[in-house]
Amino acid sequence: MTFDEISTRDWQAIDSAHHMAPFTDYGAQRQHGARIITRADGHYIFDSDGNRILDGMAGLWCVNVGYGRPELVKAATDQMTKLPYYNNFFKTSNQPVAALSKKLAEITPEGLNNAFFANSGSEANDTIIRMVRHFWALEGKPEKRVIISRDYGYHGSTIMSASMGGMSGMHDQAANEPDFDHIRPPYGFLYQGNQDEAEFAANAASWLEDRIIEIGADRVAAFVAEPVQGAGGVIVPPQGYFAHIQDICRRQDILFVADEVITGFGRTGQWFASQTMDLQPDMMAMAKGLTSGYVPMSAVMVGDRVASRLVSDGGEFYHGFTYSGHPVAAAVALANLELIEREGLIERVREDTAPYLAEALAPLAAHRIVGEVRTFGMLAAIELVQGKDGPVMFEDIGATGVICRDHAISRGLMMRAVRDAMILSPALTYSRADIDETVRIAGQALDATADQLGL
Ligand code: PXG
């Protein structure tokens, strides 16, 4: 029997009996069963009931070149045939990973010239935590260990990366290690009030300096931030925020780390948001769009200050994974980057589809349950509210987002809900027609949600 001859109900039963899916309420999943995704093409995913759903999230913020690209399949097949695996420990390396390291040094901001590879954003961030602390120890300042990040920041799900993240629910489930600290994000929708943008930018950045002074700069190792907070709800900082942040980091001599796992590889209209926002990070985490999610791979770009210290007197760095610099993943990443370049996807986002997405979504801000629409490149959030004046947020945070998401999915659009914000992060290949379809269904989902709530 082939997979497709087994019924949806049987797949759901098999799945919920044996598969513990990530970020899942297992009791609920046993009752309802999961949607079984069977295939994908272009910007559409298909489930085992034959539903065709426009993927407004590019998988989980990662399928930057869209589904079904033969170039990536060929790169994987060729590399698997030639060398499916060999490790990079013990003075060995492979051709694709060396070529990819060079390519990443070229497309990242100046000063980031070395790549360390892992398999997920979480592992990249764990690597950063170790490298940052090891760096300060080599500098003769082993007490510089505290890493500051932001509430609603998402940096991964390992114990360390979740501790670094700002998701309190995750901290409460055994991921709250010492020597991590969190400040408020520059979340204008909640915190700006009647400050103008420049004032709010300076103010929100000052929360970092206040905290460094409280802890003592001699104990703080680094500040880690997503240029736009993705899983936290597409929180776009006010203009000028990161200029202040970088000043503070320099003044207090703490490292500045950009987590570009979501914002990298064209999503903001440049290779990296660091270029869009003029950031000069000491280190950078990347994953997702590196391979467009076709195979797992992540990387840490290490800036010259840290790299030269590790080279000059670091000794052996006792850190790495069996699959660090996997040749097949590296070959897929190279093919993916080549595709992004050949098709001019970054220019297309910057000059055409990102402005078009912003323009197309803007009218939804007038909807009776929408408090704000914001976009940055191919990232968008629609904040749902109970009342527009104030605005008045929903009391049971997150419940309305799920209602709206389900209305969107049943009408053929995959959106993600973060608290009560509806999120979009489509492929860079998304067309104007795809955007029109997205906005049309999102509008219907908003209407259906408001009707269901009697608003
Ligand atoms: N940093 C950022 C900025 C991320 O968005 C990670 C690190 C961790 O990557 P891995 O590959 O370990 O998952 C991420 C991942 C969501 C959601 O709910 C977002 C992510 C992962 C899972 C769910 O939107 N981002």
Residues whose N, C-alpha, C, O or C-beta is under 5 A from the ligand:
A	BS01	PXG	S120 G121 S122 E123 Y154 H155 G156 E226 G230 A231 D259 V261 I262 A287
